[in-house]
Amino acid sequence: MDWDRVLAGLPMPAMLVEREDRVEAGNGPLIALLGDGVVGRNPAMAVRAPSVLAAIGAVTRQGGVQEARMTLRRDGQEQVFQVTVSDQGEGRVLCVFRDVSEEEKAGEMRRDFVANVSHELRTPLTALMGFIETLKNAARDDPKARDMFLGIMEHEAGRMNRLVRDLLQLSRVEAEERVRPRDRVELKPLLENVIGSLKGVAERSRARVELAGDPVTVPGDADQLTQVFTNLIENALKYGREGQVVRITLSPEDTVRGPAIRVDVADEGEGIDPIHIPRLTERFYRVDSHRSREMGGTGLGLAIVKHIVSRHRGWLRIESEKGEGSRFSVVLPLG
Ligand code: ADP
């Protein structure tokens, strides 16, 4: 058999080992992975993963198929491979390397996400159960205490409600992310509507919201864009300073991918430390968890923004100077 031709037909790294002591053949992806000169070498020098070497030894002696794992550090990145070692007769074994790093990362993210959601739900739930217990016993015949506890319970239930709403929204947006929206959306009236709906929030912190820029139409999903700007403007009001002006500006921008429109939402708050900025759009990432929860935040708002903007083939830019306020810019392609 012409092993070089067989291996060349495989898209992933693969090598043939002869009698446990020589790499007889290897394909291009293998050389890219383990380096030039891997063919002809002793497998122990080529692959420094004890579990892979043990599998090669076992399959050479007993035949059959075995699986092993190998972790490589390259350019500061960890790569995980699932290695299938199979007997090919005459003392030869075939090793095929499958990169499972992405799967591993996805699995880890899923586990983290479930742990985060459980934690976020458990806190208000624990409070609710505590107050139910108190209402059934100690506060049973105390109308004043009862009213107070019911108020807190309403607040906690509201928190759970918002969390579930945001989670559903996030999963819906993620499911649709590949399909670019096709409707035409007039951005300026949409922003005016959002500002109107947040009037109460603005009044509570005596803030003013100003909108500037020329009318423009973009391809988009009006409900989702409403969500994006509601989240951004609400954040600007929540994390900004009392009596501030929140400025929303529409301006044309030429990008490498053609003409686009940039919408800036700038507040006069205390700003965000640069170390936090790259992580702000992660689910449940907050600079100050206590403050966010106190304001009714779920920690999901910017994650939702990021997914919607990416569905629109646009991007989000965050700039902030500590003490000078923050500017969240959404760039939406026009074409
Ligand atoms: P939350 O529900 O906590 O507001 P978001 O995803 O909307 O969740 O925001 C994540 C975090 O980013 C917030 O907890 C806050 O720390 C920070 N943040 C968002 N917008 C601003 C802003 N305009 N100024 C300062 N910090 C902000």
Residues whose N, C-alpha, C, O or C-beta is under 5 A from the ligand:
A	BS01	ADP	N235 A236 Y239 D267 G269 G271 I272 L280 Y285 R286 V287 D288 S292 G297 T298 G299 L300 G301 L302 A303 S326
